Amino acid sequence: MLSLETKRLIIRELTTADFDDYFTICHQKEIHPYLSHITTNRDVEYARFVSYIQMVYGFYGFGLWGIFKKDSGTLIGQAGLECQSIDEESEIMLSYFLDRRYRSCGYAAEACRKILEYAREELEFDRITAVIAPDNKASVRLAGKLGFTFVKDTVYQNQTCRLYVNEEGTKA
């Protein structure tokens, strides 16, 4: 099971024991609009969650991982890498979200930096993208801090978004 550590965080594969906390975070009003594919049906989402764990982590060797506070073990969000089609191009995309109680504490930057480091050093990815809704100012700022640059406007999952890219050699 993959596990990455930072000063304050553990970033690891999710397990079925994490589902209740994950489901609660996904349905926070600040997060759910960006996760429109997640329904309010717990049974459906649990089945999807288990399937994701069984299929994605083993097949790709990466995925969307849980972000846990090191001192308490509390799940505070999710971050990781996904294979996505953006404008008919296959891309490796950095994605994340945090429980509203843990925002503005530097956790997203800390987790995403570690994931980018892992993507470069272990997975040898030289291009990583991020797709961000234009009104998501905090994520736009974070993308800049992580070395992403704006490329173009695009439509992703039926929403107008902005495509950002972090190329080899760009430091997070």
Number of C-alpha atoms within 10 A of each C-alpha: 9 12 10 15 16 14 9 14 23 21 26 21 20 23 14 11 8 14 17 12 14 19 18 11 22 24 17 13 10 14 15 15 12 16 13 11 10 16 14 12 9 13 10 11 16 15 10 13 18 14 11 15 18 12 10 14 17 12 10 11 11 20 24 21 25 27 29 21 19 15 9 9 11 15 22 22 25 24 21 25 24 18 14 15 12 17 11 7 8 10 18 21 23 25 19 20 22 22 19 14 9 13 14 11 9 11 20 21 18 17 27 23 18 18 22 21 16 15 20 17 11 9 12 11 15 14 16 21 24 23 24 24 18 13 10 11 11 11 20 21 11 16 24 15 14 18 16 22 18 17 11 11 15 17 14 17 12 7 11 14 19 19 23 23 23 23 16 12 10 13 13 19
